[in-house]
């Protein structure tokens, strides 16, 4: 699943192509918004919050979430698309460029004044100008018995982290992902590490994993073979609670498992 850094970079590409430009093409290929026509409107801004992306005109905010497979790509007018046309969910075009959203998991067209409803439930954005580590820390500590690896994925705590970066952050802080939040020795340092990792991934060269996807390879610090285990998280669904498990990568020597 694309994480906050990928959405941040996608917003940056769309901003360069669309911001300040008049839309000459508006094609929403989802039934609910099939009649929406933004042609003639100027794109005032493009931004992201966690894993959410917004393209804003003077009247509406086009809200999208990539979910598992989605992507935004920008093409010159007339350029051949690099993904099948049937995968396109939105096409926004100007005189010179086409921004195409492929396989988007969520598409909404909101009134500008209602945009906040899409993100009110989220914690502070790790890559936003309003990043608030104190608020993130407060939200994390409200559930001290939750494994830190689960808490980092909960977008209500801090917005932007996915399965890759939770393993990377815990590894850098020598914290086992299954350790309860209340037992993490220096939680403020871990929160700061999360922001540092995400910022570097969004603004620097592509992030090279230290542990994620590297099970059985030697730890860079101590040489111990890295491990992968499954860590479950509660998923409310139709008045019932189910569990979804994802892989956590860690060093069994540097990151001592909880008892």
N, C-alpha and C positions, 0 to 999 in steps of 0.2 A: 504494500500500500504506500503510495506517495506520502511523504511526511512534510512537516511544515517548511523545511528548506526548499523542497521541490515546488510547493505552492507559491512560496515567496519569489522564486526565480521565474515561475510561470507568469505571475503578476507583473514582474519587471519586463518580461518580453512583450506582454500585451500592452503595457503602459507605453513602451517605445513605439508600438505600431498604431495604437488607437487614440491615446490621450490627445485631446484638442482637435481631433479629426471629426468630420461629419460622416455619419454612417450612410453608405449607399446601398448596402445589402443587409437584410435582417431576416434570418431563416431559423426558426425554432422548430426542431424536429421532435418535439414531445407533444403529445396530444393536448395537454392542458393549456399550452401556450402557443399552439399552432397559428393562432390568428394575431399574435403580437407582432407589430410592425414598428421598428425603431428607425426606419429610414428617415433621413433628414434631421435626426437628433445628433447633437455633439456629445462625444464621450468626454465627460468632465474629469473623471479620475478612474484609476484602477488600483485596487488594493487587496491585501490579504489579511486574514486574522486566523492564526493557527493553520488549520487545513482548509479553511474557507476562502473563496475568492469572489471579489465583487467588481463588476464593470458598471460604472455609474454614468447615466446621462442626466439631463436636467430634470427628468420626471421619474425615472425608475432606477432600481439597482438590480442588475442581473447577478443572482447569487448561485454559485456552483460549488460542488464538492466532488473531488475526484474519486472518492471511495477507493476500490481496489485497483481498477484498471484504467481510470480516466486520465486524460492528458489534454492540454491546450497547445496547439501548434500554430505558428504564424507563417503564412506563405505570401509571396508576391502575387498580385493578380495574374491569373493565367497559369501560374505554376502548378504542376501536378502534385496532388496531395500524396503524402507518404503513408497514409492509412486508408483503408477502404471507405468509400463514400457512405456506405450503409452504416458505418460506425459513428458518423457525425451526428451530434445532438444539437449543436448551435453553430451557425455561421454568422459572423459579424464582419462586414466588409467596408472598406473605405475606397477612395479612388486608387490607392496604391497597394493595399494589403488586405488579406483575408485572415481573420483569426477563427480557428475552427476548434471546437471542443468535442473531442472524441470519447465515446464510452463513459460519459459523465454519470456519476452515481446519483447526483442530485442537481436539479435545475429548478430555480424559482425566479419569478419576476416580481419584485417587491416595490412598493412605493418607497421613495427615498426615506420618508419619515418612519417607515416600518423596518428598515434594514436592521436595526438593533435587535429585533426579535429573533434573528437567526443566530446571534452570538451572546445574548444576555446570560445564557446558562454556562458559558465557558469561563475558565480561569484566565489569568493574564497571558497575553500573547508573547511568547519567548522572543519573537523577532520584531515586535511592534515598538513604536516610540513610547508607548505607555507601559512598557514592561515594569512590573512591580514585584520584586522578589519577596518582599514582606507579605504581600497578599498570597502569593504562591505557597509560601511556607505555612501561612495560617490555614489555608485550605488543606494542605497535606496532613497537617497535624490533627485535623478534625476526626480522622479515622486512623488512630495509631496502630491498630492491629492488622491493617491491610498490608500485604507485602509491598515493598517499595517498587518492585517491578510492575505490579498491577496499578499502584497509585500514579506512577509516571505516565501510564497510558490513558488514565482518566482525564479527558479534556476539560472536565469541570475543575480540575486542580491547576493545571497549566496547559496552555494550548499549543500543540505543534509536534509533540513527541509521538513516534510510532514504535513499532517493534524493533527496528534496527537500533535506533538511538538510545532506547532504554538500556539495552545490553552494553552499549558503548559507554554511556554515562556511569553505570554501576561499576564497570570494569575500571574506569579511570579513578573512581573514588574507592576502589577495593571493597565494595559493598556487594554482598550476594543479593541478587534480585528477589529472592524469596524472603529476605529478612524483613520483619515488620517495620513499618515506618517509625514507630516509637522506639525501636532499638538501633536505629541508624545514629552513629555517634556524632557526626557533624552534618546534620541535615541542611543547615544554611550553605555549607560548602558544596553539597551535592546540588542544591538548587542553582547556585552560581555556576557550577560545572555544566549543568544542563543548558544554561543560556550561552555559555562560552562555546560549547560544542555546536549548538544549533546556529549560532552566529557565524562561526568559522565555516560550517557546511554551506550556509547560504551565500556567503560573501567571498569565500576563498576557492581554491581548487577543489575538485571532487573529493569528498571524504573517503579515505581508505580505511575500511573496517579494521579494528584491532582485535575483535573477538567474534563479531556477528558473522555467521556462516563459516567459521573456521574451526569447527569441532575437530578434535584429535590433533590439531597442529600445536606446536609448542608456544606457550605463553611468552610474550616478548620480554617480560620481566624476569621470570624464574625458570622458564623452559618446561614447566609442567604441561602435559597435554590438556588442551582446552576441552570443555564438556558442553553438551547441550542437554537440557532437561525441559520438561513441559511445566508451565505454570498456568493455573486456571484463574479465571476471573468470572465473577457472577454477572449474568446477563438476564435482567428482568424481561419476561416475555409472556404476554397474555395471562397475567396474574400468577405466573409461575416463575421460578428462578432456575435457570440452567447455567451450565458452565462452559466457557470456551477456553481452550488451552492453546497457548502459543509457545514457541521455543524460546528459551532463555540461554544465552551463551555466556560462559564465565570460566574463570580459572579456579579450580577447587583448592588451590593453595593460597593464592592471593586474596580470594574472596571466600572466606570461611562460611560454609553453609550454617544456617541457624539450627540450633539444637531441636 
